[in-house]
Amino acid sequence: MSDLFDAQADAAREANAPLADRMRPRTLDEFVGQDHILGEGKLLHRAIEADRVTSVLFYGPPGTGKTTLARIIANTTKAHFTSMNAVLSGVKDIREAIQKAENRLRHHQQRTILFIDEVHRFNKSQQDALLPHVENGTVVFIGATTENPYFEVNNALVSRSRVFELHPLDEEALARIADMALSDAERGYGDRDVHLTQEARAHLVDTANGDARSVLNALELAVETTPPDDNGVIRITLNVAEESIQQRAVLYDKEGDAHFDTISAFIKSLRGSDPDAALYWLARMVYAGEDPRFILRRMLIFAAEDIGLADPQALTLAESASRAFGYVGMPEGQFLLAECCLYLATAPKSNTSFAYFDALSFVRDEQTGDVPTHLKDPSRDKEGLGHGEGYKYPHAYRQHYTPQQYLPDTMQGTYFYAPSEQGYEETVAQRLQAFRERDFDEDVVKRAERYAEAARDDL
């Protein structure tokens, strides 16, 4: 009797489940997309069909089939399949699952596949508790994560697993999924007369952003909220589709891969002097809820790192935008973000500020000399030690410059800064070149005087 009630309860849950859950593929034949890892003859496809799946990590954005693949493996394997969610499970749950797996293996010679959804949510101690049992074969581990496992999952666990990256589904795959839901009478809407226009279908697919769940959720909302016409037809027009999925879902986690990948694309677009791409990535970050202050901080760094003296105003403008944003806030602060973005993208570029790190490396690795006597502070011991004697005050000379030794004796002729020919820095380059030529001329004069003096001594 209890089995009957359980079966009835399962049937009721399935009937009331969301369309995306009802339409979840049960076999490899029903799975759509990810041909790069599941195409005919591919390793994962062969392993699932042969029930020879070893420890794997499925990595990819939401709605690309990670959990579905785990369920397909559960449906095809002869091994016992245990599933847990990292958000809801702790070390105690892991140890209990491992104990049962050990008993199963010892008494029934049955292996256990342990699937952990959102495995990146496990902390280090939880992952460490799992590791030895994956190593000794007590369980075959399958993990699913939206975050890069090479950063978010224990390195030892990653090294013992095969990583499969799932990509956002293309439009063709999403369209097929929508069509399957409309034609499946058992789990979808095949038992209803639903007419989805091409425009509505294209909108649902385009705005889903590669997420199958998003397409099915929008389709379900459209069908369930649209009354049939006089002929009993549920007509899903473009207007209905737009109401069902009004806004594109931007895949963005402020602590995840999308955060770092998007800001990387933004900075590289600025560096590449592409204002259109820079505005696109800026808009994508703001739309997804990124903290504008984070973006402004990165633009401040960029102004010094990638523009520098090619346009000294860039750093000033970035600092002004950052300070002004504190007064303005959002949404008007978007004008400040946009202006700063456009200025930096179109400014001349120079990364000569990296010369500082050459100097830093020299200080760290080379033998450095003492401060030249004439550069030392004369205010304390000038009379006793002669500190500051011979110093030439540049403002007393033509062009406020005179050749003079500023580096330690052992570093004469060492150069760190090589100005580019971009923007204002071209002027800097010309000025330094003139100064260095004057230095050279004075050295020549001094050497000639020394030779003449030595010749007189010889005579």
QUIPE-V572988 format. One record per residue. N is the residue number from 1. D_LAST is the distance of its C-alpha to the last C-alpha in Angstrom with 1 decimal. Layout:
N;D_LAST + N;D_LAST
This chain:
1;126.5 + 2;123.1 + 3;121.6 + 4;123.6 + 5;122.4 + 6;118.8 + 7;119.1 + 8;120.6 + 9;117.8 + 10;115.2 + 11;117.0 + 12;117.2 + 13;113.5 + 14;112.6 + 15;114.9 + 16;113.3 + 17;109.7 + 18;107.3 + 19;107.1 + 20;103.6 + 21;104.8 + 22;108.0 + 23;106.1 + 24;103.5 + 25;103.4 + 26;105.2 + 27;104.0 + 28;101.1 + 29;103.2 + 30;103.6 + 31;99.9 + 32;98.1 + 33;94.4 + 34;91.4 + 35;91.8 + 36;88.2 + 37;89.5 + 38;93.3 + 39;93.7 + 40;95.9 + 41;94.2 + 42;91.5 + 43;90.8 + 44;92.3 + 45;95.4 + 46;96.1 + 47;95.5 + 48;98.0 + 49;100.6 + 50;100.3 + 51;100.4 + 52;97.1 + 53;95.0 + 54;92.2 + 55;90.3 + 56;89.0 + 57;87.5 + 58;88.6 + 59;86.0 + 60;86.5 + 61;87.7 + 62;91.2 + 63;94.0 + 64;92.5 + 65;94.8 + 66;93.2 + 67;96.3 + 68;98.5 + 69;96.8 + 70;97.4 + 71;101.1 + 72;101.4 + 73;100.0 + 74;102.6 + 75;105.4 + 76;104.4 + 77;103.4 + 78;105.7 + 79;103.4 + 80;104.3 + 81;102.4 + 82;101.4 + 83;99.8 + 84;98.2 + 85;96.1 + 86;92.9 + 87;93.7 + 88;97.1 + 89;96.4 + 90;94.7 + 91;93.8 + 92;97.5 + 93;98.6 + 94;96.0 + 95;97.2 + 96;100.8 + 97;100.1 + 98;98.2 + 99;101.1 + 100;103.6 + 101;101.4 + 102;101.2 + 103;105.0 + 104;105.5 + 105;103.3 + 106;104.8 + 107;108.5 + 108;108.7 + 109;105.6 + 110;104.9 + 111;101.3 + 112;100.3 + 113;98.2 + 114;96.8 + 115;95.9 + 116;93.9 + 117;93.6 + 118;90.6 + 119;89.0 + 120;85.8 + 121;87.8 + 122;88.0 + 123;85.5 + 124;83.5 + 125;86.1 + 126;88.8 + 127;86.8 + 128;85.9 + 129;89.6 + 130;90.3 + 131;87.4 + 132;88.7 + 133;92.1 + 134;90.4 + 135;88.3 + 136;91.4 + 137;93.5 + 138;96.1 + 139;95.7 + 140;94.3 + 141;92.3 + 142;92.4 + 143;90.4 + 144;90.4 + 145;87.6 + 146;86.4 + 147;82.9 + 148;80.2 + 149;81.2 + 150;77.6 + 151;76.9 + 152;80.3 + 153;81.9 + 154;81.0 + 155;78.5 + 156;80.5 + 157;83.6 + 158;81.9 + 159;80.6 + 160;84.1 + 161;85.5 + 162;85.3 + 163;84.2 + 164;86.0 + 165;84.9 + 166;87.6 + 167;86.8 + 168;88.6 + 169;91.6 + 170;91.4 + 171;94.0 + 172;96.0 + 173;96.4 + 174;97.3 + 175;99.9 + 176;101.5 + 177;101.8 + 178;103.5 + 179;105.9 + 180;106.7 + 181;107.7 + 182;110.0 + 183;111.6 + 184;112.1 + 185;115.6 + 186;115.3 + 187;112.2 + 188;111.2 + 189;113.2 + 190;114.8 + 191;118.2 + 192;117.6 + 193;117.5 + 194;113.9 + 195;112.4 + 196;108.6 + 197;107.3 + 198;104.2 + 199;102.4 + 200;103.3 + 201;102.3 + 202;98.9 + 203;98.3 + 204;99.1 + 205;96.8 + 206;93.9 + 207;94.0 + 208;94.3 + 209;90.6 + 210;91.2 + 211;93.5 + 212;97.0 + 213;98.4 + 214;97.6 + 215;99.5 + 216;102.5 + 217;102.6 + 218;102.5 + 219;105.1 + 220;107.4 + 221;107.1 + 222;108.0 + 223;111.0 + 224;112.4 + 225;112.2 + 226;113.5 + 227;117.3 + 228;118.9 + 229;120.3 + 230;124.0 + 231;123.6 + 232;122.0 + 233;118.5 + 234;115.5 + 235;113.1 + 236;109.5 + 237;107.9 + 238;104.4 + 239;105.3 + 240;106.7 + 241;103.6 + 242;101.3 + 243;103.3 + 244;103.2 + 245;99.4 + 246;98.1 + 247;94.5 + 248;92.0 + 249;91.2 + 250;87.5 + 251;86.4 + 252;84.0 + 253;83.6 + 254;81.1 + 255;80.3 + 256;80.5 + 257;78.9 + 258;80.0 + 259;78.2 + 260;74.8 + 261;75.4 + 262;76.3 + 263;73.4 + 264;71.1 + 265;72.6 + 266;72.2 + 267;68.5 + 268;67.8 + 269;69.7 + 270;67.6 + 271;64.4 + 272;65.8 + 273;66.4 + 274;70.2 + 275;72.0 + 276;75.5 + 277;74.9 + 278;73.3 + 279;76.4 + 280;78.7 + 281;77.2 + 282;77.0 + 283;80.7 + 284;81.7 + 285;80.1 + 286;81.7 + 287;85.0 + 288;85.0 + 289;84.4 + 290;80.7 + 291;79.4 + 292;77.6 + 293;75.2 + 294;74.0 + 295;73.4 + 296;71.5 + 297;69.3 + 298;68.4 + 299;67.6 + 300;65.3 + 301;63.4 + 302;63.4 + 303;61.9 + 304;58.8 + 305;58.6 + 306;59.4 + 307;58.7 + 308;56.0 + 309;53.7 + 310;55.2 + 311;57.9 + 312;57.3 + 313;60.8 + 314;62.3 + 315;61.8 + 316;63.0 + 317;66.1 + 318;66.9 + 319;66.6 + 320;68.8 + 321;71.4 + 322;71.4 + 323;71.9 + 324;74.5 + 325;76.5 + 326;77.2 + 327;79.0 + 328;80.7 + 329;81.7 + 330;83.8 + 331;85.2 + 332;83.2 + 333;80.0 + 334;80.2 + 335;78.8 + 336;75.7 + 337;75.3 + 338;75.8 + 339;73.3 + 340;70.6 + 341;71.3 + 342;71.1 + 343;67.9 + 344;66.1 + 345;67.5 + 346;66.4 + 347;63.0 + 348;59.7 + 349;58.6 + 350;55.4 + 351;55.0 + 352;51.4 + 353;52.5 + 354;52.4 + 355;48.6 + 356;49.6 + 357;51.0 + 358;47.8 + 359;46.0 + 360;48.8 + 361;48.5 + 362;44.8 + 363;45.5 + 364;48.2 + 365;46.5 + 366;42.8 + 367;40.6 + 368;39.9 + 369;37.1 + 370;37.3 + 371;37.6 + 372;34.1 + 373;33.8 + 374;33.7 + 375;37.0 + 376;38.8 + 377;41.7 + 378;40.4 + 379;44.0 + 380;44.4 + 381;41.2 + 382;38.5 + 383;37.8 + 384;37.8 + 385;35.9 + 386;34.2 + 387;36.3 + 388;36.1 + 389;32.8 + 390;30.7 + 391;33.8 + 392;34.0 + 393;37.6 + 394;38.2 + 395;40.9 + 396;38.4 + 397;36.6 + 398;37.7 + 399;40.4 + 400;40.4 + 401;37.5 + 402;33.9 + 403;31.8 + 404;31.8 + 405;32.0 + 406;35.6 + 407;35.9 + 408;34.8 + 409;31.3 + 410;32.9 + 411;34.8 + 412;32.1 + 413;33.3 + 414;36.9 + 415;39.6 + 416;43.3 + 417;44.7 + 418;45.0 + 419;47.2 + 420;49.8 + 421;50.7 + 422;54.2 + 423;55.5 + 424;53.5 + 425;50.9 + 426;49.7 + 427;48.6 + 428;46.9 + 429;45.1 + 430;43.8 + 431;42.6 + 432;40.8 + 433;39.2 + 434;37.9 + 435;36.5 + 436;34.9 + 437;33.3 + 438;31.8 + 439;30.6 + 440;28.9 + 441;27.3 + 442;25.9 + 443;24.5 + 444;22.7 + 445;21.3 + 446;20.1 + 447;18.5 + 448;16.7 + 449;15.5 + 450;14.4 + 451;12.5 + 452;10.7 + 453;10.0 + 454;8.8 + 455;6.4 + 456;5.1 + 457;5.4 + 458;3.8 + 459;0.0
